[in-house]
Amino acid sequence: MANHYTLTTLLDKGGEKSAFKLFNGAITAASIAGFLTDYGALKTAVDAITVGTLHRDMWVGDSTLISSADPGTNLAQRENKLLVVYEGNTSHKLFTTTIPTIDLTKLTFVAGAKDNVSLTTPVEVTNLITAIEALGRTPDSDTETITVRRLQYVGRNI
């Protein structure tokens, strides 16, 4: 069971909080530099695809309050989420996580596929996938790498 993870909390326009959790590998003296680089890229990618205020981030060993500022748009609602379906590259088990306050203008919906989102466009989405796959591990094993298989807009609190 993986017990290493990152947690990014976002604020919506109503001041409600919602989080995005991603499991990652163990952090050691040898891996900390790479982890910090990947973690920075993930935070940048999440910020680029959401409209909420990045409120707090945490990884095992650190918890940082970033901001309590009100988001600049009424569209920042925690119920507007991007469902991320990812697969363990060894076990082939599927897992999910959600990113709240998603910016709908940064999503390209797949024609005829309901609320499924393109994995290849725009650049904010491809950057997000790259960052998730670089840092992410399965909840079952902090050594099993992952591949994002599907993105879907979900307009509710799940």
C-alpha positions in Angstrom: 0.0 0.0 0.0 1.4 3.4 -1.0 1.5 5.9 1.8 3.3 8.7 -0.1 1.1 11.2 -1.8 0.7 14.8 -2.7 -2.5 16.8 -1.9 -3.4 20.1 -3.5 -6.4 21.9 -2.1 -8.2 24.5 -4.1 -10.8 27.2 -3.0 -13.9 27.8 -5.1 -15.7 31.2 -5.4 -17.9 30.3 -2.4 -14.9 29.6 -0.2 -15.4 25.9 -0.2 -12.4 23.6 -0.4 -11.8 20.5 -2.5 -8.6 18.5 -3.0 -6.7 16.7 -5.7 -4.7 13.7 -4.4 -2.0 11.8 -6.3 0.1 9.0 -4.9 3.8 9.1 -5.6 6.9 7.1 -4.9 8.9 7.1 -1.7 11.1 10.3 -1.2 14.7 9.6 -0.4 17.9 11.6 -0.3 18.6 10.3 -3.8 15.2 11.1 -5.2 14.2 14.4 -3.5 15.6 16.6 -6.3 13.7 14.8 -9.0 10.6 14.7 -6.8 10.7 18.4 -6.2 11.1 19.1 -9.9 8.2 16.8 -10.8 6.0 18.2 -8.0 6.6 21.7 -9.1 5.6 20.7 -12.7 2.5 19.1 -11.4 1.5 22.2 -9.3 2.1 24.4 -12.4 0.0 22.1 -14.6 -2.9 22.0 -12.1 -2.8 25.8 -11.7 -2.9 26.2 -15.5 -6.1 24.1 -15.9 -8.1 25.3 -12.9 -9.8 28.6 -12.0 -9.9 28.1 -8.3 -7.4 29.5 -5.9 -4.5 27.2 -5.1 -5.0 27.2 -1.3 -2.7 24.6 0.3 -0.4 21.9 -0.9 1.1 19.1 1.0 3.4 16.1 0.5 4.5 13.6 3.1 7.0 15.7 5.1 5.7 19.1 4.2 2.4 21.1 4.4 2.3 24.7 3.0 -0.5 27.2 3.1 -0.3 29.0 -0.2 -3.2 31.4 -0.3 -6.7 32.1 1.1 -7.5 34.6 -1.6 -10.9 34.6 -3.2 -10.7 33.2 -6.8 -11.2 35.9 -9.4 -14.1 34.3 -11.2 -17.5 33.0 -10.3 -16.8 30.0 -12.5 -14.4 28.7 -9.8 -16.7 26.0 -8.3 -15.4 22.9 -6.6 -18.2 20.8 -8.2 -16.7 21.4 -11.7 -14.1 18.6 -11.7 -11.9 16.8 -14.0 -12.0 13.0 -13.4 -8.6 11.4 -14.1 -8.7 7.7 -14.8 -5.2 6.2 -14.7 -3.8 2.7 -14.9 -0.9 1.0 -13.1 1.7 0.1 -15.6 2.4 -3.3 -14.0 -0.9 -4.4 -12.4 -3.1 -2.8 -15.1 -5.6 -1.8 -12.3 -7.5 1.3 -12.9 -7.7 4.2 -10.3 -9.3 7.6 -10.3 -8.7 11.0 -8.8 -10.4 14.4 -9.4 -9.2 17.9 -9.9 -11.7 20.6 -8.6 -12.5 24.0 -10.0 -11.5 22.9 -13.6 -11.3 25.7 -16.2 -13.7 24.5 -18.9 -12.1 26.8 -21.5 -9.0 24.6 -21.2 -10.8 21.4 -22.2 -11.5 20.0 -25.6 -14.4 17.6 -25.5 -14.3 14.5 -27.7 -17.1 14.6 -30.3 -19.7 11.9 -29.7 -18.1 10.8 -26.4 -20.3 12.7 -23.9 -18.1 14.4 -21.3 -14.8 12.8 -22.3 -11.9 15.2 -22.7 -9.2 15.0 -25.4 -5.9 13.7 -24.0 -3.9 15.5 -26.8 -5.2 19.1 -26.8 -4.8 21.8 -25.6 -1.2 22.1 -24.3 -2.5 22.6 -20.7 -4.0 19.1 -20.8 -0.9 17.5 -22.2 1.2 19.3 -19.6 -1.1 18.0 -16.9 -0.9 14.4 -18.1 2.9 14.6 -18.4 3.1 15.9 -14.8 0.7 13.3 -13.4 2.5 10.5 -15.1 6.0 11.7 -14.0 5.0 12.0 -10.3 2.1 9.6 -9.9 2.1 6.1 -8.6 -0.7 3.7 -7.8 -2.4 3.7 -4.3 -1.3 0.0 -4.0 2.4 0.5 -4.6 4.6 3.5 -4.3 6.9 2.0 -7.0 4.3 1.3 -9.7 4.2 4.0 -12.3 1.0 5.1 -14.0 -0.5 6.1 -17.4 -3.4 8.4 -17.7 -6.1 6.6 -19.7 -9.1 8.9 -19.7 -10.2 12.4 -18.7 -13.8 13.3 -18.1 -15.6 16.4 -17.0 -17.8 15.7 -14.0 -20.1 18.5 -12.8 -20.9 17.3 -9.4 -19.3 16.5 -6.1 -18.1 12.9 -6.2 
